[in-house]
Amino acid sequence: MIVLEWLFLTIAPCDAAEPWQLGSQDAATPMMQGITDLHHDIFFFLILILVFVSRILVRALWHFHYPKNPIPQRIVHGTTIEILRTIFPSIIPMFIAIPSFALLYSMDEVVVDPAITIKAIGHQWYRTYEYSDYNSSDEQSLTFDSYTIPEDDLEFGQSRLLEVDNRVVVPAKTHLRIIVTPADVPHSWAVPSSGVKCDAVPGRLNQISISVQREGVYYGQCSEICGTNHAFTRAPGNIGRLLSPLWLSRTTREASYYSERLEL
């Protein structure tokens, strides 16, 4: 029973880290799907190389050990073998580099006209999010802070050191632009299921483009050591169906509610 439970946890769909998890989280964007496919393809060929080299070593140990060959042969060099062992290791990195560069350049592409622009500002040790395209009732950009929920305040089913009091809500199947910057020290905005990791450098604005293909709750974290409470800087978000006035009003109310609560 324990073995079956362990196997289920390792292969079950997940958008957050699981105990004894093997492999990456389920892809939520084409970018992450490309990373996963590239990993699987390269790993397949690595297994073939491992089997081939292991067979050669075992065969050499079996046929050329002392009882069978007490007098070893004196071979100075083999031209054919030397040519092959030079050419093939040179060809393998070329086959790996072609899809790798294609994936890297696609990850660097920036959407010219995104549907939503979100600014993620890193602090010690929380995040501030700003919906630059939408204004609240006082004609200011929709802005709210996101703090990690303390372990003592977690509800049943919530993940430790992953849940926050105010999530980012964005629509699915929509081009999003995330602008990342810090307010103090270097940070990094990363969401494994989306395949994105963007460094936040003081005095600079970095941007990434993503398009989440399915609904869900995706958990992220700060991937740059930013101080004592680095482990408490998280970035989970909700992916909804579509952008609508109802979604915007709900997000505005939540942001206002948490802002008033923090002021108290």
C-alpha positions as CSV (number, residue, x, y, z in Angstrom):
1,M,0.0,0.0,0.0
2,I,2.8,2.4,0.9
3,V,4.5,1.6,-2.5
4,L,1.3,2.4,-4.4
5,E,0.8,5.6,-2.5
6,W,4.4,6.6,-3.3
7,L,4.0,5.8,-7.0
8,F,0.8,7.9,-7.1
9,L,2.4,10.9,-5.5
10,T,5.3,10.8,-7.9
11,I,3.2,10.6,-11.1
12,A,0.0,12.5,-10.1
13,P,-0.6,15.9,-11.7
14,C,0.7,18.7,-9.5
15,D,1.3,22.4,-9.7
16,A,3.3,22.5,-6.5
17,A,6.2,20.5,-5.1
18,E,5.1,17.1,-3.7
19,P,6.9,14.8,-1.2
20,W,9.3,12.4,-3.1
21,Q,8.4,14.0,-6.4
22,L,10.3,12.8,-9.4
23,G,10.6,15.1,-12.4
24,S,9.2,18.6,-13.0
25,Q,5.8,20.0,-12.2
26,D,3.1,19.7,-14.8
27,A,3.5,22.2,-17.6
28,A,1.0,25.1,-17.7
29,T,2.6,27.0,-20.6
30,P,4.1,26.1,-24.0
31,M,7.4,27.3,-22.6
32,M,7.4,24.8,-19.8
33,Q,6.2,22.0,-22.1
34,G,9.1,22.7,-24.4
35,I,11.5,22.5,-21.5
36,T,10.0,19.2,-20.4
37,D,10.1,17.7,-23.9
38,L,13.7,18.8,-24.4
39,H,14.6,17.2,-21.1
40,H,13.0,13.9,-22.0
41,D,14.5,13.8,-25.4
42,I,18.1,14.4,-24.1
43,F,17.6,12.0,-21.3
44,F,16.6,9.2,-23.8
45,F,19.8,9.6,-25.7
46,L,21.8,9.8,-22.5
47,I,20.4,6.4,-21.6
48,L,21.4,5.0,-24.9
49,I,25.0,6.4,-24.5
50,L,25.1,5.0,-21.0
51,V,24.0,1.5,-22.1
52,F,26.5,1.5,-25.0
53,V,29.5,2.6,-22.9
54,S,28.6,0.2,-20.1
55,R,28.4,-2.7,-22.6
56,I,31.9,-1.9,-23.9
57,L,33.3,-1.7,-20.4
58,V,31.7,-4.9,-19.3
59,R,32.8,-6.7,-22.5
60,A,36.4,-5.5,-22.1
61,L,36.5,-6.6,-18.4
62,W,35.0,-10.0,-19.3
63,H,37.2,-10.9,-22.3
64,F,40.5,-9.3,-21.3
65,H,40.9,-10.2,-17.7
66,Y,44.0,-12.1,-16.5
67,P,42.8,-15.8,-16.6
68,K,41.8,-15.4,-20.3
69,N,44.6,-13.2,-21.4
70,P,47.7,-13.6,-19.2
71,I,49.8,-11.8,-21.8
72,P,48.1,-8.6,-22.8
73,Q,48.4,-7.3,-26.4
74,R,50.5,-4.3,-27.0
75,I,48.3,-1.9,-29.1
76,V,49.8,1.5,-29.7
77,H,46.9,3.1,-31.4
78,G,43.9,2.5,-33.6
79,T,43.2,5.1,-36.3
80,T,39.6,4.1,-37.0
81,I,38.6,4.0,-33.3
82,E,40.3,7.4,-32.6
83,I,38.5,9.0,-35.5
84,L,35.1,7.6,-34.4
85,R,35.6,8.6,-30.8
86,T,36.4,12.1,-31.9
87,I,33.6,12.6,-34.5
88,F,30.7,11.2,-32.6
89,P,31.2,13.1,-29.3
90,S,31.3,16.3,-31.5
91,I,28.1,15.5,-33.3
92,I,26.1,14.7,-30.2
93,P,26.4,18.3,-28.7
94,M,25.3,19.7,-32.1
95,F,22.1,17.7,-32.0
96,I,21.5,18.9,-28.4
97,A,22.3,22.5,-29.2
98,I,19.9,23.0,-32.1
99,P,16.7,22.4,-30.1
100,S,18.2,24.1,-27.1
101,F,18.9,27.3,-28.9
102,A,15.4,27.3,-30.5
103,L,13.9,26.9,-27.0
104,L,16.1,29.6,-25.5
105,Y,15.2,32.1,-28.2
106,S,11.5,31.3,-27.9
107,M,11.7,32.0,-24.1
108,D,13.3,35.4,-24.8
109,E,10.5,36.5,-27.1
110,V,8.4,39.4,-25.8
111,V,4.7,39.8,-26.8
112,V,4.3,43.2,-28.4
113,D,0.7,43.7,-27.4
114,P,-0.1,41.8,-24.2
115,A,-3.6,41.6,-22.8
116,I,-2.4,42.3,-19.2
117,T,0.7,43.8,-17.7
118,I,1.6,43.0,-14.1
119,K,4.4,44.5,-12.2
120,A,6.0,42.3,-9.5
121,I,8.0,44.2,-7.0
122,G,10.2,42.2,-4.6
123,H,10.6,43.2,-1.0
124,Q,12.2,41.7,2.1
125,W,10.2,39.5,2.4
126,Y,7.0,39.9,0.5
127,R,5.8,41.0,-2.9
128,T,3.8,43.9,-4.3
129,Y,1.8,43.4,-7.4
130,E,0.5,46.2,-9.7
131,Y,-2.0,45.8,-12.5
132,S,-0.8,48.6,-14.6
133,D,-3.6,48.4,-17.1
134,Y,-6.5,48.8,-14.6
135,N,-7.3,51.6,-12.2
136,S,-9.2,51.4,-9.0
137,S,-12.0,53.8,-7.9
138,D,-9.5,56.6,-7.1
139,E,-7.9,56.4,-10.6
140,Q,-4.8,54.7,-9.3
141,S,-3.3,51.5,-10.5
142,L,-4.6,48.4,-8.8
143,T,-1.8,47.5,-6.3
144,F,-1.7,45.1,-3.4
145,D,0.9,43.3,-1.2
146,S,1.2,39.5,-1.0
147,Y,2.5,38.0,2.3
148,T,3.2,34.4,3.0
149,I,0.6,33.0,5.5
150,P,2.3,32.0,8.8
151,E,2.3,28.3,9.6
152,D,0.0,28.8,12.6
153,D,-2.7,30.5,10.4
154,L,-2.9,27.8,7.7
155,E,-6.2,26.2,7.0
156,F,-6.8,22.5,6.2
157,G,-5.4,21.6,2.8
158,Q,-3.1,24.6,2.4
159,S,0.6,24.1,1.7
160,R,3.2,25.3,4.2
161,L,5.4,28.1,3.0
162,L,3.5,28.3,-0.3
163,E,0.2,30.0,0.5
164,V,-0.1,33.7,0.6
165,D,-2.9,36.0,1.9
166,N,-3.5,37.7,-1.5
167,R,-3.0,35.8,-4.7
168,V,-2.4,37.1,-8.2
169,V,-5.5,36.4,-10.4
170,V,-5.0,36.3,-14.2
171,P,-7.1,34.8,-17.1
172,A,-6.1,31.7,-18.9
173,K,-5.1,31.4,-22.5
174,T,-4.1,35.1,-22.6
175,H,-0.8,36.7,-23.3
176,L,0.6,38.2,-20.1
177,R,3.6,40.5,-19.5
178,I,5.3,40.4,-16.1
179,I,7.6,43.2,-15.2
180,V,10.0,42.3,-12.4
181,T,11.9,44.7,-10.2
182,P,13.0,44.9,-6.6
183,A,12.6,47.6,-4.0
184,D,15.7,46.8,-2.0
185,V,18.0,43.8,-2.7
186,P,18.1,41.4,-5.7
187,H,15.2,39.0,-5.9
188,S,14.0,36.5,-8.5
189,W,10.4,35.8,-9.6
190,A,9.9,32.2,-10.5
191,V,7.0,29.9,-11.2
192,P,8.1,26.3,-12.0
193,S,4.8,25.2,-13.6
194,S,5.1,28.1,-16.1
195,G,8.8,27.6,-16.8
196,V,9.7,31.2,-16.0
197,K,12.4,32.6,-13.8
198,C,13.2,36.3,-14.0
199,D,15.8,38.0,-11.8
200,A,14.9,41.2,-10.1
201,V,17.9,43.5,-10.2
202,P,17.9,46.8,-8.3
203,G,17.5,49.8,-10.6
204,R,16.4,47.7,-13.6
205,L,13.1,46.5,-15.1
206,N,13.1,42.9,-16.5
207,Q,10.1,41.5,-18.3
208,I,8.9,38.1,-19.4
209,S,5.9,37.0,-21.4
210,I,3.8,34.0,-20.6
211,S,0.6,32.4,-21.8
212,V,-1.0,30.0,-19.3
213,Q,-3.0,27.3,-21.1
214,R,-5.1,25.8,-18.3
215,E,-6.8,26.9,-15.1
216,G,-5.4,26.2,-11.7
217,V,-3.4,27.6,-8.8
218,Y,0.3,27.8,-9.5
219,Y,2.9,28.3,-6.8
220,G,6.2,30.2,-7.2
221,Q,9.0,31.5,-5.1
222,C,12.0,33.8,-4.9
223,S,14.9,32.0,-6.5
224,E,17.6,34.5,-5.3
225,I,18.9,34.5,-1.8
226,C,17.6,37.8,-0.5
227,G,18.1,37.7,3.2
228,T,17.1,35.9,6.4
229,N,13.4,35.2,5.4
230,H,14.2,34.3,1.8
231,A,12.2,31.1,2.1
232,F,9.0,33.2,2.9
233,T,8.9,35.1,-0.4
234,R,6.3,33.3,-2.5
235,A,4.3,34.0,-5.7
236,P,1.2,31.8,-6.1
237,G,-1.5,32.9,-8.5
238,N,-5.0,31.9,-9.7
239,I,-5.6,31.3,-13.4
240,G,-9.2,32.0,-14.3
241,R,-11.3,31.5,-17.4
242,L,-11.5,35.0,-18.8
243,L,-11.1,38.6,-17.9
244,S,-14.3,40.3,-17.0
245,P,-15.6,43.3,-14.9
246,L,-16.6,40.8,-12.3
247,W,-13.1,39.5,-12.1
248,L,-11.7,43.0,-11.8
249,S,-14.1,44.1,-9.1
250,R,-13.4,40.9,-7.1
251,T,-9.7,41.5,-7.3
252,T,-10.1,45.1,-6.4
253,R,-12.2,44.2,-3.3
254,E,-9.7,41.6,-2.2
255,A,-6.8,44.1,-2.6
256,S,-8.7,46.8,-0.6
257,Y,-9.6,44.3,2.1
258,Y,-6.1,43.1,2.7
259,S,-4.7,46.6,2.5
260,E,-7.0,47.8,5.3
261,R,-6.2,44.7,7.3
262,L,-2.5,45.3,7.1
263,E,-2.9,49.0,8.1
264,L,-4.8,47.9,11.2
